[in-house]
Amino acid sequence: MKHTAQEIIDQYGPAYFGRMGASISHDIKNCLAIMNENAGLMSDHLMMAQKGVPPDIDRFSGIVQRIEKQITRADDIVKSFNKFSHSMDKPEQQIDLDEAVGLALNLGARIIANKSITVTHTRAADKLYVNGSFFFLLFLIWSILEKITENLASGTVLNISSMEDENKQVCLSFQCEQPFASDFGLQSSGQTLDLFQAKMVLGDQHNRADLIFGN
Amino acid sequence: MSDEKVLIIDDEQEFTQALAERMTTRGMTVSTSSSAIEGLKNVEEHSFDVVVLDLQMPEMDGIETLKVLKKKNPELQVILLTGHATVEKGIEAMKLGAMDLLEKPADMTTLTEKIKKAQAQKMILVEKKSEERIKNIMETRGW
């Protein structure tokens, strides 16, 4: 049974948006916590200076650098979340596949880290484009990633690479050394595959899965 | 009262470093671990009054770590620190024996107060345990 984009959004959109939002807010809180402690350190040093302890310029400089680093980190996180929030603006557009993979990985970085799995991303030499909804593409990539990493052991490295296959079809390949879950009958990604006229092809060894786009 | 011996377990190393420095300035003896596994090893090798524990960490999360810590060291006081405290997690942590749950970014005055309270609580528990042990020895040996 084919599902419309609206049906899929209604069914899975809020859950995906909520999961990413929770993960991102946690990361921002971590940045704020580091900034808070470093601002507190600065305050401690200032108080000591007021009591006559000569200020240590190098330490002060180190604290400032740490705060600046966290501002950059938080800014990157917020930029990703902003892009994600705007991913539903257009029902269909031309999407840079590697940009979508990068964003999906940034959004779920904390969830992936908590699984103790490393995900690497190898970009295609030339830009590859997919037509469709940006939000659904992010959701599709994330659904596959979650399914694949479900049973992977801690420390596993998973590589995602984009390419054009022998039939000139745009393809996203998920590959790792150990076999992953063989069942790709995940309802949510199955329905989203239809929206991109895409299919999943699982390798014989179950350690490679290719997402092949139709158009 | 002696200095509070505190262990901070959090995978955000820049956070633990800055927090440890501030707590040291306030007279506490502070160690840090960047993972639950490292933290559990640290607790086995050294004596601490209080563990300040992050709720979300790779490999083993705060709740799992709390379970192991309390099983091995029931007197050890654990304060959970989290980026997003949900009511459910808070209740679960308290049921498992956590002393408190604070949300990041935490206020240093509040955290210091909680640590002092936790150390006092640990001392009461240790003293109580010692009294029970002495009572038991006296009863079994008939002194």
Interface residues (C-beta under 8 A of the other chain):
Chain A: A22 S25 H26 D27 K29 N30 L32 A33 I34 M35 N36 E37 N38 G40 L41 D44 I63 R66 K69 Q70 R110 A113 N114 K115 S116 S154
Chain B: E12 E14 F15 A18 L19 E21 R22 T25 Q56 M57 P58 E59 D61 G83 H84 E103 K104 P105 A106 M108
